[in-house]
Amino acid sequence: MLPFIAGIALGAVAVVAVNNRKEIKEKVIVGATKVKETAIDVKQNVATKVETLKSKKAKVVEAEVSSDK
């Protein structure tokens, strides 16, 4: 009995998906675009923070070298 009910439910989901495929496709494209934009922003933020940390470390190293002389 359970496989029969699961089959009906799966069939109903498939019919709804086929009938709304254009809407689903548009939503997937919009979602993928948002994810791509967010990934680009995160990448830029990480690169900025890495550069900031590198410059701070360079300043510390320069200070240590100057104090050793």
C-alpha positions, 0 to 999 in steps of 0.5 A: 500500500505504501509504495502505491501512495508514494508512486501517486505522490511522485507522479503528482509532483512530476505533473506539477513540475512539468506544468510549471517548468518555465517558472521553475527554470526562471527561478533556478536561473535567478537563484543561480545568478544571486549565488554567483554575485554573492560568491564574487562579493565574498571572493573580493572581501576575502582578497581585501582582508588578505591584503590587509593582513599582509600589509599589517604583517609587513609593517610588523616585520619592518618594525622588527628589522628596524629595532634589531639594527 
